[in-house]
Amino acid sequence: MIERPDGGLAFYGDTMDNLTRPELHADFGTAFVRSIIADGSGSVIAPLLAFLGDRGDRPDLRPAIKNARGALIADIAHFINISHGRHPGIVDHAANKIIDDDASKFLAEAIDGFAAERRFLNALTVAAGPIRRHVGQDKVTALISGQTKNFEMLATSDRKGCPAGAALAFVVDWRQSRPLLDRIALHIGMEPPMLALPNADHCASVAEQLALNDAYSRAMAFGAQQTLGQQRGLWQLIAARHVETMASQ
């Protein structure tokens, strides 16, 4: 099983590069999802989650830490919303390119599930308050807007397999980022909705069914790699701003 009994995702040591040689794997789908988890945003998100984890309503919390926490919450809410809070998103675009019947149930669940996530992001953004402007803010905003276009290009690629890889990677990686969004919601007095996206085992099953030949498998790996790279870059930007905020306190 890829998902732990508590609903979280286990981390594995496989790398996405191995997926360029699918013949080495008896179960391509499981290896594909394990690699997404290993190469995804989890390592960048973990320190941010830890920073917010035990700093809730402690009365002895220093004002500087409170300010940094508020800045981080606003950055996450706003920047993730800019990237993924508008319709159509990655899964919606990919659904227009993926004609395989084996992916129909996954796509239906992912589209409906992320519609709810989009509403969650919009609510978080309103409740989190405005972002703190840093030096070069306009460049940051332009960079994030550019990443949104990159996500769309991957999800609408004419290379068969690339949109499927992008959509699957996005859904699996989103499940890694959701605990941080839940933590933010609780900090600002919101009750986070239940996550309704396909789970990791469902994604692995779809990947296995779609990867009928080496060309499709390689294209799926490429779409996944590029999507994860963009998503990690987004979280790294947020983390860098957090480090800058902490240094200025």
N, C-alpha and C positions, 0 to 999 in steps of 0.2 A: 504494500500500500504506500502511496505517496503522501497522503494526508495522515497526520498523527491522530490518535483517538480523540484528542482534545480539540480537533478541528484546525489546528495550525498546520504549517507546512514544514516537513523535514528538509534539512539541507544535505546535499550530496556533493561529492567531489568531481563528478563528471564535468567536462567542459563542452561547450557548444561546438568546438572544433571537431570533436569526435563524430559529430553528426554528418560531417561531409563524407564519412565512410560508413553508411548505414548497414552495409553487409556485415560489419563487425558486431552488430547488436541483434540478439535473438528477439528482443522486444523493443522496436524502434520507439514506440509511443512513450513507454516508461522512461527510456533514456533521454528522449527529447524533453519531456517535462522536468526530469531531474536536472538537466543542464540549464533550463530556464531558471529554475529555482537557485541553482548554484551561481549563475552569472547575472542574476537580476539585481534589484534595488535593495535587497535586504541588508547588505553590509553597510550601505550609506544611511539607511533609515534607522538602523539599530541604535546608534548613538543619540539620534534625535529623540527616539522613543524613550531612551534611558533618561535623557535630560528632563523630559516632561513627566516621567513616570512617578517620581517620589516628591514632586514639588507642588503639590496641589494647593491646599489651603493652609499650609503651615504658617502660623503667626510670626515665626522668627525668620521668615524668608526675607533676605536683603532686597531692598528696592531695585538694585541693579539686576538681580536675578529675575525679579518679577517683570522688569522692563524687557529683558532678553526673552523671557518666556512669551510675553505678549507679542513681541516682534516676530518670533519664530512661528507662532500660531497664525498670525496674519499672513506671513509669507507663504506658508504651506497652503492655507485656504485659497488665497488669491492666485498663486502661480499654478497650482494644480487645477484650479477652476478655469484659468485661461487656457490651459493645455487640453483639458478633457471635459469641461463643463458645457460645451456647446454641442448641438446636434446639427449634422451627423458627426459621429466620432469614428474611431478606428474600426470598431466592430461593424458599425452601420456601413461604412465604406467597403469593408471587406466582404460583407454579405452580398454586395452587388457584383462581386467578381468571382465568388466561390459557387460553382454550380454543382458540386458533388452532393448527392443525396445523403451521404454519410455524415455530412456536416450540418444538415438542416436542423436537427434538434439542438445541437450546440449553439448555432447561430440564433435560433429563436429565444433560447434561454438567456444567452448573452446580451442580446438586444434589449429584451425586457428588463433584465437585471441591471444593465448599465443605465437604462432610463431612470431607474430609481436612484442609482448612484449619482447621476447628474443632478437630480433634485436635492440630494444630500449635499453635494458640493456647493450648489447655489445657496442653500441655507447656511452652510458653514461660512461662506464668504461674507454674507450679510452680518452674521453674528460676530465674526472675528474682528471686525473693525478695519480701518485703513492700514495699508502697509507703511512701514517707516522708510522714507526715501534715503537711499545711500548715494554716494558718489557714483556717477555713471548709470543712474537709474534708467534713463531712456534706452541705453544699450542693452540692459538686462531685459526690459520689456520687449524690445525688438527681437532679442535672441529667443525668448520663449515663444513669441509669435511665429518665428521661423521654424522652431521645432514642431509646432502644430502642423505646418505645411509638410514637414518631413514625414510625420506620422501618416498624413493623408497620402503622400506619394507611395509609401510602402504598402498601405492598405488597398490602394487602387492600381498597383502594378499589374502589367499584362503578363508578367512572368508567372506561369502557373505554379502555385505552391507558395509564392511569396506572400500574398494576402492572408492565406491560411496561417502561415507561420507568424505573421504579425499579429493577427487576432488572437491566436492561442497564447503567444508570449505575453501579450498585453493583459489578458484575463488572468493568467497564472501570476504574473508579477503584481497585478492590482491586489490580489489576495494577500500579498506580502506587505503592501503599503496600508491596507485597510486598518490594522490595529492602531497605527499612528493617527489616522483620521478619527477613529473611535475615541482615542484618548483626548484629542483636541475637542471633540464634541462634548465630552463629559466635563472638560475644563471650563467650557463656556456655557454650561447648563443645558445642553441639548441631549436628547436620547438618541443615540445612533440607530438607524434602521438596520434590520437584519440583512446581511449580505445574501443576495439571491443569484450570484453568478455561478456558472458551472464550476464544479470542484476539480481538483487536480487530476483525479482518476478519470473523470469524464473527458477532460482535455487530452489525457494520455490515450484513451480509447479512440478518440477522433483522430489524433495524429497517426496512430497505428493504422487505422482504416484508410486514411488518405495517402499514406506513403507507399504507393504500390510500385514505384520505380525510383531509381537513383536520382533522376533529374528532378522529380517532384520533391523528393526528400531533401536534396541540396537546396532547392529554392525555399522550402519551408525553413531550413536552418538559416539561410540568409535573411529571410524576413524576420525571423525571431532575433537573430543577432543584432540587426540594425535597430529594431524596435527597442530592445533592451538597452542598447547603447544610448539612444535618445532619452529613454526614461531615466537611466542612471545619471546622465548629464543634467537633467532637470533637477533631480534630487541633490546632486553635487553642488549645483548652483545655490540651492536653498541652504545647504549645509555650510557653504563658504560664506554666505551672508550672515549666518548665525555665528560663525567664528569671528567675523568682523565686528558684529554687535558685541559679543562678549569681550573682545579685546579693547573696545572703546569705553567699557563701563569703568 
